[in-house]
Amino acid sequence: MLMFIGHLLLAIFIIVCQTTFFHHLPAWLGRPDFTFIFIAFLAYRFPWVLGSILVFLTGWMVDV
């Protein structure tokens, strides 16, 4: 459970960085999509039930 909460906090941190800091990068430099990399990491790290919940919550936070 502690790993679940830790990765959820990491997802929040990644989303905040991606929407605030990386948004100010010039378009010609490109804007990295660390959320996609994090979701791919979750697919290999967690069992499918916990991974599905984390991916759903991460995607929901990005959409909101």
Stockholm file with secondary structure:
# STOCKHOLM 1.0

chainA/1-64         MLMFIGHLLLAIFIIVCQTTFFHHLPAWLGRPDFTFIFIAFLAYRFPWVLGSILVFLTGWMVDV
#=GR chainA/1-64 SS CHHHHHHHHHHHHHHHHHHHTGGGSCTTTCCCCHHHHHHHHHHHHSCHHHHHHHHHHHHHHHHC
#=GC SS_cons        CHHHHHHHHHHHHHHHHHHHTGGGSCTTTCCCCHHHHHHHHHHHHSCHHHHHHHHHHHHHHHHC
//
